[in-house]
Amino acid sequence: MKTITLTVNGRPEKLTLSPHRTLLDVLREDLGLTGAKRGCEAGECGACTVILNGRPVNSCLVLAVELDGADVLTVEGLGGPEGLDPLQQSFVDNFALQCGYCTPGMILMGKALLAKNPRPSEDEVKEFISGNLCRCTGYENIVKAIMAVAAGGERHG
Amino acid sequence: MFEYHEPRSLAEVTSLLAAHGEAAKVLAGGTDLLVQIRKGRHQPRHLLNIKTVPGLDQVNFAEDCVEIGAAVTLHDGEKFLSAYPEYAVLCRAMHSVASCQIRNRATLAGNVCNASPAADTVPALVVLGANVKIHGTHGDRLVPVDRFLTGPGRTVLLTGEVVSAIVLPRMNGGGGRGVFLRKARRPSLDLATANVAVYAAGESCRIALGAVGPTVIRVREAERLLARQGLTAATAAEAARLARSAAKPITDVRGSDEYRLDLVSALTEQALLTLAMEVRA
């Protein structure tokens, strides 16, 4: 067992862990954060995507014991009492989800992309989310939802 | 179930590897190893996280070489090298691996050490003349990437040895340019059905093929032809024919051997024609 401290959605957490457990296990089972979904467990579906130290990763492929001092953002860390994050709202407005299983991963990929490239082209959006599978939407509305926030940023910026 | 180690030096890594032999595995990005462990293909009793060794996450530019530490991710490697057009062939190959999320964890050294016949970075490293830097109890040794790989999943690494860096030669003033092309069933996440890297500096040209043999294949006969007669539409077509006869593909879920031969020929010709335009530009 190893004890680590890390920050999850802005909150410090201290955890004592067996080394084989993944970040996904710990988020879902120890911290009750079930936004990140268990999909393929092989890094192929993107449903477990979280932002680790500012970068999207597959949380099923990260050992939690490696994360002493790390900063993790899950979909639960978006938005707040005042309402949804603009990208979450855009997914609602653009009907960018049906079953919702891929949605947390898709939204976090959108956040990560817009953070480093506020005005991506449609092709850049498609390439960036190509590690995330969606069985429902055919991707069209997901791309639209991300592009809408990018365009909104331009209008206000 | 494994014991987890956070070594603080390469010496500590090699002594742990020497002590535990086959029961120890090196953990770099983990994007392949953790999947293999989950599937039961590896059951290590000791996992050595080399990301805790200071300096392994650095890219060091020396006078005659660039050392990419064994813990440098594909994302960071691409970012570091993107300012150098002579390494564009490797940047393209690194960007072709898997997905954004994987590239944020997976390392360049790990892509080589996995020794997958389809590894995208390998043909690019081979045409650049890259070496693998190996640290053992008796010091360091350098092995060219194509000699490092001995078969699917097999390398020349001995018990107690660890890869500490991938070493690229400096292409000082050579003006060398390269092109990497791959074909897969879908652009992201799938392994390449075939991939090709070509590199030209001055009169010399190198061609390497991936996913069409147990390890990467240099097409030396075509390289000699291009050195003799220069790169033209006619020699590119002849080089593509020679690449086709050098390839030894298998039939699997990604494609038949015949389809792979056609791919190798088409990708090689296209890569050389693109290279000809880049060299002229």
Interface residues (C-beta under 8 A of the other chain):
Chain A: K2 S18 P19 H20 T22 E41 A42 G43 E44 G46 T49 L52 R55 P56 V57 N58 C60 L61 V62 L63 V65 E66 M109 A112 E127 F128 S130 G131 N132
Chain B: M1 F2 E3 Y4 L27 G30 T31 L34 V35 R38 L47 N49 K51 H75 A98 S99 C100 Q101 I102 N104 R105 P187 S188 L189
